[in-house]
Amino acid sequence: MVRFPMPRAEEAAELIDEPGIALDELSANLQDLERMNRLFGGTRLIFRYLEPMLRQTHTGEIQILDVATGGADIPAAIVRWARRQGWRVRVVGIDKNPQMLRAAEKRIREYPEISLELADALALPYPPRSFDVVLCSLALHHLTYAEGIALLASLDKIGRWGFIVNDLLRSWHAYVLTWLGMHLFCQGRLVRHDGPISIRRAYTLSELRTMVERAGVSGVQIRPHPFFRVALVKEHAHDLAPDR
């Protein structure tokens, strides 16, 4: 069979990256994204790797950084889970878009364990080992290849126990099925437009392997998951005992 790989559309613009989106429309888009995370495994993917990591290290307060937090649905899910376990967590969600943070603030009012900060993923204002675990969901494909390399290196320095990156994989069938999924399950124009574009901007497994190698980060697991998801997971096994 002749295969025609999908070239990466780095220059394709996603509407959610543009300034000036009305808060109501942005909030509706974030609700669509949260629904898609639940339906197609984005939240489950994070917990698949985060839960066993935390079960080894739950003494004291667990400190987590969520890079490019969007609507903060992942931090909220983590807090709900930690409450059921009887564990203390502090989750800092950052985003470079002030409007995004305003939308997220409305969604986390019942979660005092979560704080939001304005910060750029490419200029993280945190010293090495300042958080136990660093998360980054559906942001890597927004970056250029060089920016992705820089981000992975930063995540590795900041996360004392490790990091978990959740993103998409690029392919033609992923593009077609994502287009269908967006139009079946989502109402907002932003997510309907941006979902297929996200697939076109995503990386392949081979590109991700090279990116990790050039970032100089060793020991990263790169695992594909259903619904065109991929996890990049680094665990500092020798650092899992709490030192606070």
N, C-alpha and C positions, 0 to 999 in steps of 0.2 A: 504494500500500500504506500502511495506517495503522500507524504505529510508536508503541510505548509505551515511552518511555525508562525505564530502571531508576533509581529514586531512590537516592541514596546513603544507606546505612544506617550513619551515623556512630556511632550508639549501640550497634550490634551488638558483642557481646563475643567476642574470640578467646580460647580456652582458654590458649594459650601465653603470653598477657599476665598470667595470674593467678599469684599467688605460691603457693608450697607444692607445686608439681609434683615428684613423685619424680624423682630424678636418672636412674634407669634408664629411666623412661618418657620423660623429656625427651630422653635420648640416642637412644632408638629413633625419636622424632619427628624429630630432626635428621638421622638417617640417611635417613628418608623424604624430607625436604626436599632433601637432597643428591641423592638419586636423581631427584627431580622437576626439579631444576635441570639435571641432565645430560640427561634425556630431553626436556625442553621448552624448552631453550635459554637458561636464565638465565645459566649460566656462559659459553656461547658469546657471548651478547650483550655481556657485560663485555669479553671479549677482542676482539670486533670493533672496539671503540673504544679499548681500552687498548693493544693491541699496536702499532698504527701511531703512537700518541702516544709510547710508550716507545722505539720504534725511532729516533725523531728525537732522543732525549734520554738515551741509555743510558750516557753518560760518568759514571763514579763510581757511588756507591751510590744506588739509586732508593728513595725513601721514600714509602710509600703508607699512607694511613689508610682503614680499612674500618669505616664507621659502622654500628652495629647488626649486628655480625658474626655473631650467632647461633652456629652450630656451627663457624664459621671455615672452611667448605669453599671459599669464594672465595679467601681468603688462601692456603690450601694449594695450590689450583690455580695461583695466580700463582707461588708459590715453585717448584713443579715445572717450570713453563714457563721461569722465569728460569734455573734450573739447567741446563736443556737448551741455553739460549742462552749459557751461561757468564757471566751477568750477576749482579751483586750487588744484592739487594733487601733492604729492611727493611719489614715490614708490621706495622702496629699495628692490632689488631682491638679495637673497643670495644663494650661492651653495658652497659645499665643493670641487667641482671638477673644477680646473682651466681651463681645456679644455672646459668644459661646459660653463663657463663664457666667454671664447674667442668666442665660437660659438654664444652666446647670444648677445655679443657686436655688431656683424654685423647686428643683427636683430632689434636693438633699436636705431640706429643712428638718426632717425627722431623723437625720443622721449626724449628730454632733461629732462623731468620730471622723468625719470627712471635712477637710479644709481645701479650699481652692486658691490657686495662686496663678498670677499672670506670668508666664515664662515660655520661652521658645525651646523646643526640643533640640535645636542645634546650638543652643547656648545655655545649657542647664546650669543654674547658679548654685550647685550643691557640691560640697567637697567629697573626696573619695570615701566610700563606705558609710555614707550618711543615712542610708536606708537599708533595711534588711533585704527587701526584694523590690526590684523595679519592673513595672509592667509597661507595655506599649502595644495598643491594639489599633489596627487598621490605620496606621500612620506611615509606615515604612514606604508604602507605594506612592505616597505623596511627594517623596523626596527623590532627588537625583541620585545616581549611583554613588557619587563622591559623598553626598550628604548622608546617605544610608550607612556608608562605611564609618563616617565620623560619629553617627548616632550610636552604632553598635559598640564602638570603643568607649563612648561615654557611659552607656548603660553598664558595661562591664566594670567600670571604675566605681560607679556610685553604689551598685548593689552589693551589699556585704555577703549575702547568701547566694545571690545570683539574679538573673533576669529572665523574663518570659516575653517574647514578642509574638503577637498573633496577627497574621496578615493573610493576604490573598495570593493565589497562584494564577498566572496568566496562561490562557489557552483559548482556542476558538470555542470549544464546547462550553467552557466556563462563561464566556461572554454571552453566548446565546441563552443559556439557562438562567444566568443572572438577569438578563433583560426580561425574560419571561417572569421570573420570580418577583422582580421589582414591580411589574405591572399587575401581577396577581394579588400581591400582599400589601402594597404600599399605595398611598394616595397622593403624597406630596410630590411636587414637580422636582424638588431638589434631589431626593433620593432616587427617583425614577431616572433622572438624568445621570446622576453621579455613580450609581451602582455599576452599570456597564463600563463607564469610563474608568472606574477603579480597577476593573479587571484588565483593561488595556494598559493601565499604568503599572500594574503589579509586576513582580519579578518571577522568573522560573526557578526551579530548584537548583539548577546549575549556576545561575546568576547569584543566587543567595549564598551558595557554597563559596564562590569566589569572593563575594563581598565580605563574608566572615573571615576568610583567610587574609584578605588585604587589611582588615581591621585589626589583625593581630590578636584575635580572641580565640583561644584554644578551648577545646572541650565542649563546643556548642553542638547540641543535638538539633538537627533540622528534620522535622517530621511532617509529611503531608497528612491532612485530615479530610474527612468528607466535606462536600460542598465547597471545594476549591480553597480550603483553608490550609495554612501552614503554621507550624510552631517552631520558633527558634528559642531554645532553652539552654541557659548556662547555669550550672549549679556548682558553687564553690563548696565541695564536700568537706574540705578541711576547715571551713569556717562556720559549720552549722551549729556548733555549740554557742549559746548566747554568751557575750562578753560584757554585757551591761550590768 
